[in-house]
Structure formats: C-alpha cells, structure tokens
Amino acid sequence: MTRRLPNLKHLRAFEAASRHLSFKRAADELSVTQAAISHQIKALEEHFGARLFHRMNRQVALTDEAAVLAASLGQALDQVAAASARFRAQVMTGTIRISVTPFYANRMILPYVDEFYAACPGLNVELDLSYDIADFAARDLDGALRYGLGDRPGAHMQLLHLDRVAPVASPAMVRDLDLPMTPAQIARLPLAAVAGQERYWSQWFKAAGQALPDDCSMSRHDQRALALDFALAGNAVALADLPLIRNELANGSLVCLSETQITLDRGIHLAVPEGPFRDPRLTAFGDWLRGRVSGLI
C-alpha cells in the first residue's frame, strides 16, 4: 500500500508550532529559523488547501480543524519516537550521550566509569562536558546530569543523590586550631556560600546546636565549584558534599572542621527528554551512579 503523506518536515514544523502556539519557539526547538517554520507551514497549508493557523499580531492560534490534526499528529509522533527508542534499546549496546558539568564528571564519573563498562560491557558513555542547560535535540543528547532541586521544565527528572555536606577548609586556615571545631569557632571564620543558597549555612548551624550569627563574614559565589575553589585557596570555609571532595580530604588539601553533617534538598538528577518511553540504558547508568555515590558516603 502506497501512503500519500504530506512532507514530513512540514508536518514536524506544524506539530511543534501547534504545541508552542509560536513559530519562534518551534524554530528554537527544531534548530531552524523562524522564517523556515513559516515557509514550511505555508507549504503545508497549500498542500491541504486550508488554513492551519489564525495569524494575529505577535501570536498565532490553531483553526478548529487544525487543532484536531495537531492532536492526532502529536500522538503519532510520540509513537514514532517511542518505537525508535525501543528499537535502539532492544539490547544494552551502543553509545549514550550525556551532558554533565566538568566539575562533577572529573570527580564522580571519570574515575569510576570502567566499573560501569564492566557491568554493562555493550555500552559506551560519551560525556558532553558543559555548564549550559542541556538542549536534547540541538546537541543530540540522550540525557543530562544536572545539579539542583529537580524542577527543570521540559524533562523527566530522576533524583540520583542528595548532597551530604559538612564545613571544610584548607588546613592552612586552621593550622593553629584543634579539630573538630565548635560551631562558635567556625562562625568566627570567613564562610563561603553559593549565591541564593545561604540558607544552608543557617541549617548547618542549627543542626550543630546554635544559630548562625548575624555578623558572620560570608562571601557569595555563582557556583558550588567556585565556592569550593575559594576554600581550597585558603580564603574561607565551605559547605561541601563529602563524596565530591573525598580526594581532597584523603590528600589533606581540605580538612573537615566538624562531625556535624546535613543532607540538603538539592543534588544530582538524571534529566531525560519527556515522553512515554525511558531508555533502559540511561536507567542502567543512573542506577550505577546512584550505587557508586552511595558507596562513598
């Protein structure tokens, strides 16, 4: 049977524009220009001999008939995507491409990745080292490891582990002090925090048995990697995730100042594109990493 189908590129442009109700956002999703989306939808309208969108000033709206088409087309493309993913993952082989920050990859993945290969010998992990928000389609990514609260829109987020933190500093900063230190002693030292996350110091001091003093000295940094570097340089005390700094604790470039630890409400999540199907190869990688980190706590 010969199927009489419209141009599939035009259909994909229409489906994206129908979801976003925006030619610009559809263009961003498909990594083309807004003009290309407009031309493709116009060509599809000529194919059907019918208007698909009401074009208004700075916005578009589906016609009633086009809304029915868009709903069916969306379901069909979901089925195609799921079938494709199932085919790729029929056996646990091939390459999975995962975005991750260099800070995390160099400490938590690369030193141990041979263990994953031993557990899943048919798989290869290709790391896309970047601090940028992962664009799955534009950068051909299967997933991303991202740090935070797990509230990223447009992705399914699977929590792998939360931060378990304690105050750490360069040994040069506390050379003349006995360890472990009291909360009052730590409060007299300069503290480092990630901007917007100063509350974690308040939580730590509360767990340690006293309130965070109002007059404490606290520097603020854009990323936790920068706050940790500031502490490594001997400038401040940082709250650091203990598995993440195990090497620094082992070689003595950082020392833990207190036995009090707290678990934060943020950590590492495995982000995968939204959809009805989960690639079991990514699930296997996430399960391995979760177990790997739990063995370091």
C-alpha positions in Angstrom: 0.0 0.0 0.0 1.4 3.4 -1.0 0.8 6.0 1.6 0.0 9.5 0.4 1.7 11.7 3.1 2.5 15.4 3.3 6.1 16.4 3.6 7.2 15.0 7.0 9.5 18.1 7.6 6.4 20.3 7.2 4.4 18.1 9.5 7.0 18.3 12.2 7.2 22.0 11.9 3.4 22.2 12.2 3.3 19.9 15.2 5.9 21.9 17.1 4.2 25.2 16.3 0.9 23.8 17.4 2.3 22.8 20.8 4.0 26.1 21.4 1.5 28.3 19.6 4.6 30.1 18.5 6.6 29.9 15.3 9.7 31.3 17.2 9.6 28.6 19.9 9.0 25.9 17.3 12.1 27.2 15.4 14.1 27.1 18.6 13.1 23.5 19.3 13.9 22.3 15.8 17.1 24.4 15.5 15.9 26.3 12.4 15.0 29.9 11.7 11.5 31.3 12.3 11.3 32.0 8.6 11.8 28.4 7.8 9.0 27.3 10.1 6.7 29.9 8.5 7.6 28.7 5.0 7.1 25.0 5.9 3.7 25.7 7.5 2.7 27.8 4.5 3.7 24.9 2.2 1.6 22.5 4.3 -1.4 24.9 4.1 -1.0 24.9 0.3 -0.9 21.1 0.3 -4.1 20.8 2.3 -5.7 23.8 0.6 -6.8 25.0 4.0 -5.6 27.5 6.7 -3.9 25.9 9.8 -3.4 29.0 11.9 -5.1 32.3 12.6 -2.2 34.7 12.4 -2.6 37.6 14.8 -0.2 40.4 15.9 2.7 38.6 17.7 0.7 35.3 18.2 -1.0 32.5 16.4 -3.9 30.3 17.1 -5.0 27.0 15.6 -8.1 26.7 13.5 -10.6 24.3 14.9 -9.8 21.7 12.1 -6.1 22.1 12.6 -6.4 21.5 16.3 -7.8 18.0 15.6 -5.0 17.4 13.2 -2.4 18.6 15.7 -3.7 16.3 18.4 -3.5 13.2 16.2 -0.2 14.2 14.8 1.3 14.6 18.2 0.2 11.2 19.3 1.6 9.7 16.1 5.0 11.4 16.6 5.1 10.2 20.2 4.6 6.6 18.9 7.3 7.0 16.3 9.7 8.4 19.0 8.9 5.5 21.4 9.3 2.9 18.7 12.6 4.4 17.7 13.8 4.4 21.3 12.6 0.8 21.9 14.5 -0.3 18.8 17.7 1.4 19.9 17.5 -0.2 23.3 16.4 -3.7 22.4 19.8 -4.8 23.6 22.0 -2.9 26.0 24.5 -1.8 23.5 25.6 1.4 21.7 26.6 4.8 22.9 24.6 7.0 25.2 25.5 10.7 25.1 25.1 12.5 28.4 25.7 16.2 29.3 27.4 16.8 32.6 29.4 19.6 34.1 33.2 19.1 34.1 33.3 19.7 37.9 31.1 16.7 38.5 32.4 14.4 35.7 36.0 14.7 36.8 35.2 13.8 40.4 32.3 11.3 40.3 32.2 9.7 36.8 35.6 9.5 35.0 37.5 7.9 37.9 34.9 5.0 38.1 33.5 4.7 34.6 35.4 1.5 33.9 33.2 -0.1 36.6 30.1 0.8 34.6 31.7 -0.7 31.4 32.4 -3.9 33.4 28.7 -4.1 34.5 27.3 -3.2 31.0 30.0 -4.3 28.5 28.0 -3.4 25.4 27.5 0.2 26.3 29.7 3.3 25.8 29.2 6.6 27.6 30.0 9.8 25.7 30.2 12.8 28.1 29.3 16.2 26.8 31.1 18.4 29.2 29.2 21.7 29.6 27.7 24.0 32.2 24.9 25.0 29.7 21.3 23.9 30.1 21.1 20.7 28.1 19.2 21.0 24.8 18.5 17.4 24.0 17.6 17.9 20.3 20.1 20.5 19.3 23.1 18.7 20.8 22.0 15.1 20.2 21.8 14.2 23.8 20.2 11.2 25.4 20.3 12.6 28.9 21.9 15.1 31.2 23.2 15.1 34.8 22.3 18.3 36.5 22.6 19.7 40.0 19.7 21.4 41.7 16.2 20.9 43.1 15.0 18.7 40.2 12.5 21.3 38.9 13.6 21.7 35.3 10.7 22.1 32.9 10.6 20.0 29.7 12.4 17.0 31.1 11.8 14.0 33.3 14.0 14.3 36.3 15.2 11.3 38.3 16.9 12.0 41.6 20.2 10.1 41.9 21.6 11.5 45.2 21.3 14.5 47.5 24.2 16.5 48.9 25.6 15.4 52.2 27.6 18.4 53.4 29.9 19.5 56.2 32.2 22.5 56.7 35.6 22.1 55.2 38.6 24.4 54.8 42.2 24.4 53.8 44.5 23.2 56.6 46.4 26.4 56.3 43.4 28.3 57.5 43.0 26.3 60.7 46.7 25.4 61.3 46.7 26.6 64.9 43.3 25.3 65.9 42.2 21.9 67.3 39.8 19.7 65.3 36.9 19.2 65.4 36.0 22.8 65.9 32.9 24.1 67.8 30.2 26.0 65.8 31.2 29.2 67.6 34.8 28.8 66.4 33.6 28.1 62.8 31.3 31.2 62.9 34.3 33.4 63.5 36.0 32.3 60.2 35.0 33.6 56.8 32.3 31.4 55.2 31.7 30.8 51.5 28.2 30.2 50.1 26.6 29.8 46.7 24.6 32.9 46.0 20.9 32.3 46.8 21.8 29.2 48.9 23.0 31.0 52.1 20.2 29.2 54.0 22.2 26.0 54.1 24.7 27.6 56.4 21.8 28.5 58.7 20.6 24.9 58.5 24.0 23.6 59.4 24.5 25.9 62.4 21.0 24.9 63.6 21.9 21.2 63.3 25.2 21.9 65.2 23.3 23.5 68.1 23.5 27.2 67.6 22.1 30.0 65.3 24.1 31.5 62.5 25.5 34.8 63.9 24.2 37.9 62.2 27.7 39.4 62.0 29.5 36.5 60.3 31.6 37.1 57.2 30.2 35.4 54.2 31.3 35.5 50.5 28.9 34.5 47.7 29.8 32.6 44.6 28.0 31.8 41.4 28.6 28.0 41.5 29.5 25.5 44.2 32.7 24.7 42.3 33.8 28.3 42.7 32.9 28.3 46.4 35.0 25.1 46.9 37.9 26.6 45.0 37.7 29.6 47.2 38.0 27.3 50.3 40.9 25.3 48.7 42.8 28.5 48.2 42.6 29.1 52.0 40.1 32.0 51.8 37.0 30.6 53.5 35.1 27.7 55.0 32.7 26.0 52.5 29.9 23.6 53.0 31.0 20.8 50.6 29.4 17.5 49.5 31.6 14.9 51.2 31.6 12.2 48.4 32.5 15.0 45.9 35.6 16.0 47.9 36.9 12.6 49.0 40.2 13.1 47.2 40.9 16.4 48.8 40.1 15.0 52.2 42.3 12.0 51.5 45.3 14.0 50.3 44.9 16.7 53.0 44.2 19.7 50.8 40.9 20.1 52.7 40.0 19.1 56.3 36.6 18.6 57.8 36.1 21.0 60.6 33.1 19.3 62.3 31.4 16.0 62.6 28.0 17.6 62.1 26.7 16.8 58.6 23.4 17.7 57.0 21.5 16.5 53.9 20.4 19.2 51.5 17.3 19.4 49.5 19.3 19.6 46.3 21.5 17.1 44.5 22.2 15.4 41.2 19.4 14.4 38.9 19.3 12.5 35.7 17.3 14.5 33.2 15.9 12.8 30.1 13.5 14.1 27.4 9.8 13.9 28.3 7.9 11.2 26.6 6.2 7.8 27.2 9.4 5.7 26.9 12.5 5.6 29.1 15.7 4.3 27.6 16.8 1.4 29.8 20.5 2.2 29.0 20.1 5.5 30.7 18.2 3.8 33.6 21.2 1.4 34.0 23.6 4.3 34.0 21.6 6.2 36.6 21.3 3.1 38.8 25.0 2.5 38.6 25.9 6.1 39.5 23.4 6.1 42.4 25.0 3.0 43.8 28.5 4.3 43.2 27.9 7.5 45.2 26.1 5.7 48.0 29.2 3.6 48.4 31.3 6.8 49.0 29.0 8.2 51.7 
